[in-house]
């Protein structure tokens, strides 16, 4: 205790005396912690946005009751509503009806008005929601296509089956029916802000009793309507777990009772091989990288600062300061600086993310974003801990070395660092072990990721990559100056300034390495993230192509016997006339029996060239040709057709045997050419139209244009725009990558600050030697040129190495995280790399020239007298 107060006074005095140098270190700490805070906040936002987009159909419900067999009855719904703590519960069901007005017809999905506003994702744009029978609310674009407004009437046509069967001449029984037309009054217009029903062309709304009756009309005679999903709103969300258990007991048929967030997490994991990539990639991995990089930048800057003050600390020993006092003084200084700068960084990081949220609506991202950031405990504690602990760790070794210096040693000139001491050999061995071991661990992580063990693989890849980067930085003192000097010799013909600059890179290897690694860290991060983002974007695009293989699907809704009726020519002409579409292809869907085991297989027939033009994964149907059946793995597993070399199909026209070609695709049909389908069903005609949306056209407008076109034909067909749902997921990806780009901007700032700090401190450290050069005849212009060339050499070498490491780390990370989705290509972002190298050279120039102005303004005699 006796020595604590003198150490505190000494610390505060030192901090006042070195305010300028501490400001440089403080900026590095603040930016590093801001990077960590912004990463964690962005990760929380990304998770929330992704989950909200996936679970949009559940609105703000607290719990969802699922039944995979879709067998939940009205009794189950009432049982849910009777559970204590349940405020409201509604089944999720949709009925399709033909809406007619003024000669225009639209096949429209209809849902019931929710019993609680929390249970519907739709919002009232104008008017009211239906309150009684005979009323309907329509999406704004549907009302516009029908040409009706509030108060107008619209006809709804539905097919209602008879309650009693009709006996045919052959003795079989069938249920006939009749078309029922309801007159409905438009009372409201609704908006779907989260595109919950975007793929179905939106959803109209009728009263709950009306939809219940329509569902009963559609049900098989003798049985009531059933559902597979019940959304639940609670009186008190804090009682979620209690009510969840009660719901599971009340509805034994339920296969799962879950929250919307848990369901969204399962869906996201299901799209990526069972792993929650949102958490693993964009939160855990990115935050871990941010922690490592911020730590390296802070450590690098503070070590230079403390090392440069070792002579001052030794002089304090001469005037009576004890070893313990100096040691505690440096650590206390690091603590104060680390805490203050980290707090500034946390506020700055939160402010950066908040600013992004404020300007995001101007870009019409199409996804819901929160209005304000939420500062959770991890967001505050993690950056503060990083700033404090890393600053202390950076100050520890220099403080120990300075405290051990004999007092009289402070009066001797400092020796230039050398690589011939024992510590150099220890450093070389340690750097080699960390570099080789780190790359080996990263390679192991990639292998584990390829085997499907993504969580463990990411841990190994991130850990190994971090260790290898530290090893490269630790060992850079041995090779980086030599590389810089070698390149410097190539420009040595430019004059003595260039030769001096090249020689300086070798003269003080540690200073050269410290300066270059500041930029190496930032460039490595930028290269890693741009490469990883580019590779991830390509991979995720491929996954979305597989999930949504066709942009627009127009299908008939009536049947001719057991098969879908043919597509009217007038509909095909109308679709072909839509300007926003690219290629179109007529396709024929059929359910065809196998001759051996009487399995009915869904088959789609189309001309190979036309089919490849409209599907998003044309390579999946490359094998389609006469005599071949292309069998996706999803269809094979669903119908027990695995390991088949050939398949015999039979129908009214006869039997045909086709060679089976299995493909790893997510289609719901097997593919054949029209000629092969004609051998078993000679009278079938195309009953679907598949189409693509042109690259330069708006997806929503084009799908709406298709719906407008078919509405004028007076034919009842269904238009499914899967491309709308695909775009909603694409928008989530765009937002995620946009946030990554924003964080990369922070990484560039970190790199520039690191270069400026280390080069500025380097110039201060070389005050006497620069003055000596001036005294023997070096002009001011030559001194500026020397420092500029030295800065650009060191920065250029660091940047080139950073680009190489960034490409390696980025590809390894993307491969590990996304391997479950398929092959992850190495996508080199050449434009970004060129920009990074250009910025690096400019950074080296600016960071060296600006401090050089102070060097040339100091008179040689005054500089030689300086400490």
Residue pairs with C-beta under 8 A, 6 or more apart in sequence:
3 322
3 324
3 325
3 328
4 328
6 325
7 324
7 325
7 328
7 329
7 332
8 332
10 316
10 321
10 325
10 326
10 329
11 329
11 330
11 332
11 333
11 336
14 309
14 312
14 329
14 333
15 22
15 333
15 336
15 337
18 305
18 309
21 305
21 308
21 309
21 761
21 764
22 305
22 333
22 337
24 301
24 305
24 753
24 756
24 757
24 760
24 761
25 298
25 301
25 302
25 305
25 337
25 341
25 391
25 757
26 337
26 340
26 341
26 344
27 341
27 753
27 757
28 297
28 298
28 300
28 301
28 302
28 750
28 753
28 754
28 757
29 298
29 301
29 302
29 337
29 338
29 341
29 342
29 345
29 387
29 391
30 341
30 342
30 344
30 345
30 348
30 387
31 297
31 345
31 348
31 746
31 749
31 750
31 753
32 293
32 294
32 295
32 297
32 298
32 345
32 386
32 387
32 390
32 750
33 294
33 341
33 342
33 344
33 345
33 346
33 349
33 383
33 384
33 386
33 387
34 344
34 345
34 346
34 348
34 349
34 352
34 383
34 746
35 290
35 293
35 294
35 345
35 349
35 743
35 746
35 747
35 750
36 287
36 290
36 291
36 294
36 345
36 349
36 382
36 383
36 386
37 345
37 346
37 348
37 349
37 350
37 379
37 380
37 382
37 383
38 349
38 350
38 352
38 353
38 742
38 743
38 746
39 286
39 287
39 290
39 743
40 283
40 287
40 378
40 379
40 382
40 383
41 349
41 350
41 353
41 373
41 374
41 375
41 379
42 282
42 353
42 739
42 742
42 743
43 282
43 283
43 286
43 287
44 283
44 374
44 376
44 379
45 353
45 357
45 369
45 370
45 373
45 739
46 278
46 282
46 283
46 735
46 736
46 739
47 278
47 279
47 282
47 283
48 370
49 367
49 368
49 369
49 732
49 735
49 736
50 264
50 268
50 278
50 732
50 736
51 260
51 261
51 264
51 265
51 268
51 278
52 194
52 264
52 367
52 368
53 194
53 367
53 368
53 728
53 729
53 731
53 732
54 263
54 264
54 267
54 268
55 260
55 261
55 263
55 264
55 267
56 121
56 194
56 195
56 196
57 92
57 121
57 196
57 197
58 64
58 121
58 231
58 260
58 263
59 114
59 118
59 119
59 120
59 121
59 196
59 231
60 118
60 119
60 233
61 118
61 119
61 231
61 232
61 233
61 260
62 118
62 232
62 233
62 234
62 237
62 240
62 243
62 259
62 260
63 231
63 232
63 234
63 240
63 243
63 244
63 247
63 257
63 258
63 259
64 229
64 230
64 231
64 232
64 257
64 258
64 259
64 260
64 263
65 72
65 76
65 80
65 89
65 229
65 230
65 231
65 232
65 247
65 251
65 254
65 256
65 257
66 228
66 229
66 254
66 255
66 256
66 257
66 258
66 263
67 227
67 228
67 229
67 251
67 253
67 254
67 255
68 228
68 255
69 228
69 253
69 255
70 226
70 227
70 228
71 226
71 228
71 253
72 91
72 226
72 227
72 228
72 229
72 230
72 251
72 253
72 254
73 224
73 225
73 226
74 224
74 225
76 230
76 251
76 253
76 254
77 89
77 90
77 91
77 227
77 230
79 250
79 251
80 86
80 89
80 230
80 232
80 247
80 250
80 251
81 88
81 89
82 250
83 243
83 246
83 247
83 250
84 243
84 246
85 234
85 235
85 236
85 239
85 242
85 243
85 246
86 232
86 233
86 234
86 235
86 243
86 247
87 116
87 233
87 234
87 235
88 114
88 115
88 116
88 118
88 119
88 232
88 233
89 115
89 119
89 230
89 231
89 232
89 233
90 112
90 114
90 115
90 116
90 119
90 208
90 230
90 231
91 227
91 229
91 230
92 111
92 227
92 228
92 229
92 230
92 231
93 111
93 112
93 211
93 215
93 225
93 227
94 109
94 110
94 111
94 200
94 203
95 109
95 110
95 158
95 211
95 214
95 215
95 218
96 107
96 108
96 109
96 110
96 557
96 718
97 107
97 108
97 110
97 156
97 157
97 158
97 214
98 105
98 106
98 107
98 108
98 156
98 157
98 158
98 716
99 105
99 106
99 107
99 108
99 138
99 142
99 146
99 154
99 155
99 156
99 157
99 204
100 154
100 155
100 156
100 157
101 146
101 147
101 148
101 152
101 153
101 154
101 155
102 146
102 147
102 148
103 712
103 714
104 145
104 146
104 147
104 711
104 712
104 714
105 711
105 713
105 714
105 715
105 716
106 142
106 145
106 146
106 707
106 710
106 711
107 557
107 716
107 717
107 718
107 719
108 138
108 142
108 201
108 202
108 204
109 197
109 200
109 201
109 202
109 203
109 204
110 136
110 203
110 204
110 205
110 206
110 211
110 214
111 120
111 197
111 203
111 204
111 205
111 206
111 211
112 205
112 206
112 207
112 208
112 210
112 211
112 212
113 120
113 129
113 130
113 131
113 137
113 205
113 206
113 207
113 208
114 120
115 208
116 233
118 233
119 231
119 233
121 192
121 193
121 194
121 196
121 197
122 190
122 191
122 192
122 196
122 203
122 205
123 190
123 191
123 192
123 193
124 137
124 188
124 189
124 190
124 191
125 140
125 188
125 189
125 190
125 191
126 140
126 150
126 188
126 189
127 137
127 150
127 186
127 187
127 188
127 189
128 137
128 187
128 188
129 137
129 187
129 188
129 190
129 205
130 136
130 137
130 187
130 188
130 205
130 206
130 207
130 210
131 187
131 207
132 207
133 207
133 209
133 210
134 182
134 183
134 184
134 185
134 210
135 184
135 185
135 186
135 187
135 206
135 207
136 154
136 156
136 184
136 185
136 186
136 187
136 204
136 205
136 206
137 186
137 187
137 188
137 189
137 190
137 204
137 205
137 206
138 146
138 148
138 154
138 186
138 188
138 189
138 190
138 204
138 205
139 189
139 190
139 191
139 192
139 201
139 202
139 203
139 204
140 189
140 190
140 191
141 202
141 704
141 707
142 201
142 202
142 204
142 707
143 149
143 186
143 189
145 704
145 707
145 708
145 711
146 154
146 711
148 154
148 186
149 186
150 186
150 187
150 188
150 189
151 185
151 186
151 187
152 185
152 186
153 183
153 184
153 185
153 186
154 183
154 184
154 185
154 186
155 181
155 182
155 183
155 184
156 181
156 182
156 183
156 184
157 179
157 180
157 181
157 716
158 179
158 180
158 182
158 214
158 217
158 218
159 177
159 178
159 179
159 180
160 177
160 178
160 179
160 180
160 217
160 218
161 175
161 176
161 177
161 217
161 218
161 220
161 221
162 175
162 176
162 177
162 178
162 221
163 221
164 221
165 173
165 174
165 175
165 221
166 173
166 174
166 175
166 176
167 173
168 174
175 221
180 217
184 206
188 205
190 203
190 204
190 205
192 198
192 202
192 203
193 368
194 368
195 366
195 724
195 725
195 728
196 203
197 203
198 700
198 721
198 724
198 725
198 728
199 720
199 721
199 722
199 724
199 725
200 720
201 703
201 707
201 719
201 720
201 721
206 214
212 225
215 225
216 224
216 225
218 225
219 225
219 226
230 251
232 243
232 247
234 240
234 243
240 259
244 257
244 258
247 254
247 257
248 254
248 257
251 257
258 266
265 276
265 278
268 276
268 277
268 278
269 275
269 276
269 277
271 543
271 547
272 543
272 818
272 820
272 821
273 452
273 454
273 819
273 820
273 821
274 452
274 820
275 454
275 455
275 817
275 820
277 454
277 817
277 818
280 454
280 455
280 458
280 817
281 458
281 536
281 813
281 817
281 818
282 736
282 740
284 458
285 458
285 462
285 813
285 817
286 740
286 743
287 382
288 462
288 466
289 462
289 466
289 525
289 528
290 743
291 382
291 386
292 466
292 469
292 470
293 521
293 522
293 525
293 747
293 750
294 386
294 387
294 390
294 750
295 386
295 390
295 393
296 469
296 470
296 473
296 517
296 521
297 518
297 521
297 522
297 750
297 753
297 754
298 386
298 387
298 390
298 391
298 394
299 390
299 391
299 393
299 394
300 394
300 473
300 514
300 517
300 518
300 521
300 754
300 758
301 394
301 518
301 754
301 757
301 758
302 334
302 337
302 391
302 394
302 395
303 394
303 395
303 397
303 398
303 514
304 514
304 757
304 758
304 761
304 762
305 761
306 330
306 334
306 394
306 395
306 398
306 399
306 402
307 398
307 401
308 761
308 764
308 765
309 402
310 398
310 401
310 402
310 405
311 410
311 414
311 867
312 867
313 326
313 330
313 402
313 403
313 405
314 402
314 405
314 406
314 407
314 409
314 410
315 410
316 326
317 323
317 326
317 405
317 406
317 407
317 410
318 407
318 408
318 410
318 411
321 329
323 403
323 404
324 403
326 399
326 402
326 403
327 399
327 400
327 403
330 395
330 398
330 399
330 402
330 403
331 392
331 395
331 396
331 399
333 395
334 391
334 392
334 394
334 395
334 399
335 388
335 391
335 392
337 391
338 387
338 388
338 389
338 390
338 391
338 392
339 384
339 387
339 388
341 387
341 391
342 383
342 384
342 386
342 387
342 388
343 384
345 383
345 387
346 379
346 380
346 383
346 384
349 383
350 373
350 375
350 379
352 742
352 746
353 373
354 372
354 373
356 739
356 742
357 369
357 370
357 371
357 372
357 373
360 369
361 369
365 731
365 734
365 735
365 738
366 727
366 728
366 731
367 728
367 731
367 732
367 735
369 735
416 507
416 508
417 508
417 509
417 510
417 511
418 424
419 477
419 478
419 509
424 478
427 474
427 475
427 477
427 478
428 475
428 478
430 471
430 474
431 471
431 472
431 474
431 475
431 478
432 471
432 475
433 471
434 467
434 468
434 470
434 471
434 474
434 475
435 468
435 471
435 472
435 475
436 471
437 464
437 467
437 468
437 471
438 464
438 465
438 466
438 467
438 468
438 469
438 470
438 471
439 464
439 468
440 464
441 460
441 461
441 463
441 464
441 467
441 468
442 460
442 461
442 464
442 465
442 468
442 809
442 812
443 464
443 812
444 457
444 460
444 464
445 456
445 457
445 458
445 459
445 460
445 461
445 462
445 463
445 464
445 812
445 816
446 457
446 461
446 812
446 815
446 816
446 819
447 457
448 454
448 456
448 457
448 460
448 816
449 457
449 458
449 461
449 815
449 816
449 817
449 819
449 820
450 457
450 815
450 816
450 819
451 457
452 819
452 820
454 816
454 817
454 819
454 820
457 816
457 819
458 813
458 816
458 817
461 812
461 813
461 816
462 813
465 809
465 812
465 813
469 521
469 524
469 805
469 809
472 520
472 801
472 805
473 513
473 517
473 520
473 521
476 513
476 516
476 517
476 520
477 509
477 510
477 512
477 513
478 509
480 509
480 512
480 513
480 516
480 517
480 797
480 798
480 801
481 505
481 506
481 509
481 512
481 513
482 506
483 797
484 502
484 505
484 512
484 516
484 793
484 794
484 797
485 502
485 503
485 505
485 506
487 502
487 793
487 796
487 797
488 498
488 499
488 501
488 502
488 503
488 505
488 789
488 793
489 502
491 498
491 502
491 789
491 793
492 498
492 499
492 502
494 789
495 782
495 785
496 778
496 782
497 778
497 782
497 783
497 785
497 786
497 789
498 785
498 786
498 789
500 773
500 778
500 786
501 785
501 786
501 787
501 788
501 789
501 790
501 793
502 789
502 790
502 793
504 512
504 786
504 790
505 512
505 790
505 793
505 794
506 512
511 758
511 762
511 765
512 794
514 758
514 762
515 755
515 758
515 759
515 762
515 791
515 794
515 795
515 798
516 794
516 795
516 797
516 798
517 798
518 751
518 754
518 755
518 757
518 758
518 798
519 751
519 754
519 755
519 794
519 795
519 798
519 799
519 802
519 840
519 843
519 844
520 798
520 799
520 801
520 802
520 805
521 750
521 751
521 754
521 802
522 747
522 748
522 750
522 751
522 752
522 754
522 802
523 751
523 798
523 799
523 801
523 802
523 803
523 806
523 836
523 840
524 801
524 802
524 805
524 806
524 809
525 744
525 747
525 750
525 751
525 806
526 744
526 747
526 748
526 751
526 802
526 806
526 832
526 836
527 802
527 803
527 804
527 805
527 806
527 807
527 809
527 810
527 832
527 833
527 836
528 805
528 806
528 807
528 809
528 810
528 813
529 740
529 743
529 744
529 747
529 806
529 810
530 744
530 806
530 810
530 829
530 832
530 833
530 836
531 806
531 807
531 809
531 810
531 811
531 814
531 826
531 827
531 828
531 829
532 809
532 810
532 811
532 813
532 814
533 737
533 740
533 741
533 810
533 829
534 810
534 827
534 828
534 829
535 810
535 811
535 814
535 815
535 818
535 824
535 825
535 826
535 827
536 737
536 814
536 817
536 818
536 824
537 733
537 737
537 827
538 824
538 825
538 827
539 814
539 818
539 821
539 822
539 823
539 824
539 825
540 733
540 818
540 821
541 730
542 617
542 821
542 822
543 821
543 822
544 616
544 726
544 729
544 730
545 616
545 617
546 616
546 617
546 665
546 666
547 666
547 726
547 729
548 616
548 722
548 723
548 725
548 726
549 615
549 616
549 617
549 620
549 665
549 666
549 667
550 614
550 615
550 616
550 690
550 691
550 692
550 722
551 614
551 616
551 691
551 692
551 693
551 699
551 721
551 722
551 723
551 726
552 581
552 690
552 691
552 692
552 693
552 702
552 703
552 706
552 719
552 720
552 721
552 722
552 723
553 688
553 689
553 690
553 691
553 719
553 720
553 721
553 722
554 567
554 571
554 575
554 688
554 689
554 691
554 706
554 710
554 717
554 718
554 719
554 720
555 564
555 567
555 589
555 687
555 688
555 689
555 717
555 718
555 720
556 564
556 565
556 566
556 567
556 568
556 687
556 688
556 716
556 717
556 718
557 716
557 717
557 718
558 564
558 565
558 716
559 565
560 566
562 591
563 589
563 590
563 591
563 681
563 684
563 687
564 589
564 590
564 687
564 688
565 687
566 684
566 685
566 686
566 687
567 586
567 685
567 686
567 687
567 688
567 689
567 717
568 713
568 715
568 717
570 713
570 715
571 689
571 710
571 713
571 715
571 717
572 586
572 686
572 689
574 709
574 710
574 712
574 713
575 581
575 584
575 689
575 691
575 706
575 709
575 710
576 584
577 709
578 691
578 702
578 705
578 706
578 709
579 697
579 705
580 693
580 694
580 697
580 698
580 701
580 702
580 705
581 691
581 692
581 693
581 694
581 702
581 706
582 613
582 614
582 691
582 692
582 693
582 694
582 695
583 610
583 613
583 614
583 691
583 692
584 614
584 689
584 690
584 691
584 692
585 606
585 607
585 610
585 611
585 613
585 614
585 689
585 690
585 691
586 606
586 610
586 686
586 688
586 689
587 604
587 605
587 606
587 611
587 686
587 687
587 688
587 689
587 690
588 604
588 605
588 606
588 674
588 677
588 684
588 685
588 686
588 687
588 688
589 602
589 603
589 604
589 669
589 687
589 688
590 602
590 603
590 604
590 605
590 677
590 681
590 684
591 600
591 601
591 602
591 603
592 600
592 601
592 603
592 649
592 650
592 651
592 677
592 680
592 681
593 599
593 600
593 601
593 649
593 650
593 651
594 600
594 601
594 641
594 647
594 648
594 649
594 650
595 648
595 649
595 650
595 655
596 648
597 640
599 639
599 640
599 641
601 635
601 639
601 641
601 647
601 649
601 670
602 635
602 668
602 669
602 670
603 629
603 649
603 669
603 670
603 671
603 672
603 677
604 667
604 669
604 670
604 671
604 672
604 688
605 671
605 672
605 673
605 674
605 676
605 677
605 684
606 671
606 673
606 674
606 690
607 673
607 674
608 621
608 624
608 625
608 673
611 618
611 621
611 624
611 671
611 690
612 618
612 621
612 622
613 692
614 690
614 691
614 692
615 621
615 690
616 692
617 665
620 630
620 632
620 663
620 665
620 667
621 630
621 663
621 671
623 630
623 661
623 663
624 630
624 671
624 672
624 673
625 673
626 673
626 675
626 676
627 658
627 659
627 676
628 658
628 659
628 660
628 661
628 672
628 673
629 647
629 649
629 658
629 659
629 660
629 661
629 670
629 671
629 672
629 676
630 661
630 663
630 670
630 671
630 672
631 641
631 644
631 647
631 660
631 661
631 662
631 663
631 670
632 662
632 663
632 664
632 665
632 666
632 667
632 668
632 669
632 670
633 662
633 663
633 664
633 665
634 665
634 666
634 667
634 668
635 641
635 667
635 668
635 669
635 670
636 642
636 644
636 662
641 647
641 660
644 660
645 659
645 660
646 657
646 658
646 659
646 660
647 657
647 658
647 660
648 655
648 656
648 657
648 658
649 655
649 656
649 657
649 658
649 680
650 680
651 680
651 681
652 680
652 681
652 682
652 683
653 678
653 679
653 680
653 681
653 682
653 683
654 679
654 680
655 679
655 680
656 676
656 679
656 680
658 672
658 676
677 684
678 684
691 706
693 699
693 702
693 703
693 723
694 702
699 721
699 723
699 724
699 727
700 724
700 727
702 723
703 719
703 721
703 723
703 724
706 719
706 721
707 719
710 717
710 719
748 839
751 840
751 843
752 839
752 843
752 847
755 791
755 795
755 843
755 844
755 847
756 843
756 846
756 847
756 850
759 791
759 844
759 847
759 848
759 851
760 847
760 850
760 851
762 851
763 770
763 787
763 848
763 851
763 852
763 854
763 855
764 851
766 855
767 855
767 858
767 863
767 866
768 863
768 864
768 866
770 783
770 855
770 863
771 858
771 860
771 861
771 862
771 863
771 864
771 866
772 860
772 864
773 783
773 786
774 780
774 783
774 856
774 860
774 863
775 860
775 861
775 864
778 786
780 856
783 852
783 855
783 856
784 849
784 852
784 853
784 856
787 848
787 849
787 851
787 852
787 855
788 845
788 848
788 849
788 852
790 848
791 844
791 845
791 847
791 848
791 849
792 841
792 844
792 845
792 848
793 844
794 844
795 840
795 841
795 843
795 844
795 845
795 847
796 837
796 840
796 841
796 844
798 840
799 836
799 837
799 840
799 841
800 837
802 836
802 840
803 833
803 836
803 837
807 826
807 828
811 824
811 826
814 824
815 824
818 824
855 863
858 866
